[in-house]
Amino acid sequence: MRSVFKLAMLLLATTVIVDKVQAQGGGGGPPNFMALIDTDKDGKVSQAEYTAFAEQRWGRLSQGADKVKVADLQGFQANALAGIAPDANGEVTKAAYLAAQPAKFKAADTNGDGSLSEAELMASFPRRGGGGGN
């Protein structure tokens, strides 16, 4: 019952966040993550901005826990852990999640300029059914 409650709270929190991102982007299209992550509004995402977003995202995924059970997550939440191997218990720790972010940033930076354009950023988010890697 506790897991169901945690999952329900996680889904509610994610819905609120996605609604906020979509509202910033005018709605109707894909979420405007650039508006949320590019905190200095220079039109590109630095590694520091990407890492800060990843830390915030972990807080939403884990609800303050140090690890999450991958099987308890669905959709957007599960996609955030794409490419991170769970441990023997099927869990990903905060340390493993954050340790994966520099490589994910580097993979997303397809032109190698040390920052992410909006296109690079959006391509880095996994889609349902695969692809991407944040």
N, C-alpha and C positions, 0 to 999 in steps of 0.2 A: 504494500500500500504506500509505503514511504517513497519507493522508486516512482510510482505512478504520480504522486504529488510533485516530486522533483521534476519529472518530465513535463508535467502540465505547466509548472512555473517557468521552466526553460522555454517551452514553446510560446507561452504568453510574452515573456521578455523578448524573444526573438521577433515575434510579430510586431511588438511596439517599435523595436529598432528598425526593422525593415520598413515599417510605415513611415518612420521619421526620415529614413534615407530616400524613400520614394517621394515624400513630400518635398524634400530639398531638390529633387530632380524634376519636379513638376508633375510626377505621376504619369501614368499611361505607358511608360516604357520601362526598361530595366532600371533597377535601383541605381542611383547616382552615388556610388561609393567614393568617387573622386571628391565630391563635395564634403564628404565626411572625413576622409583620410588626409587630404591635402590641407592640413591645418594652417599653413602659412599662405595658402591661396596663390601659389606661384605657378600653378598649372602643371606641376609634376609632384610625384611622391618620392621623398627621400627615404633612405633606409631607416632613419630615425623615426619618420612618420609611420612607415610600414610596421616597424617593431612596436611602436606605441599602440597602433591599432590592434596588432596581434595580442598584446597584453590585455587590452580592453575586451577583445573577443574571447580570450580565455576566461575572463571573469564571468562573462555571460554564459559561456558553455558549461563551466564548472560550478557556477553558483557558489564560488568561494572555496571549493574543494581543491586539493592538490592533485587529484587525478579524476578521470572520468572513464566510465565503462563504455566503450565504443558501441556495444549492442543496445545501450539505453538511448542513443542519439539517432535522430532521423533527419533526412533532408539537409537543410542549410547547416545545421549543427554538425552532422556527421561529415559533411563535405569539408568543414573546416579542418578536419583531421586527415584529409586525403594525403597519402604518401608518408604518413607517420605510422610506423609499425607498432601495434599494441604489444604490451608485455604478455607473459604467459597467462595472466588473468584476464586478458582482453581489455586492458586499461591503458590509457595514455596519460602520462604525468605532465604537469605544468612544465617541468624542466625539459622533458623531451619535446613538447610542443614549441616552447620558446627556442630551444636549440636548433630546431628545424627551420626557423624563420629566415636566417641569413641565406641559406641555400635556396629557399623558395623565392626570396627577393632576387637573388642572382639569376635564377632560372627565368623569372618574369622579365628581367631587364634584357630583353632580346637584342637591343642595339648596343648594350654595354656602356651606356653613358653614365651609369651610377645613379640613375633615377628612373621612375616609371612614368611613362605617359599615361593618359587615360586609357588608351587602347591596350597597352601592356598590362595595366592594372586590372582591367576588366577580363582580359584573357587569363589572368592568373587565378581567378575564382573558379573553382570547380562547378560544373553544371550537373544537374541531375542526370544520371546515366553516364557520368565520366567527364574527363577533360579538366584542364586547369590544375591549380595546385596550392591554394592558400588554405 
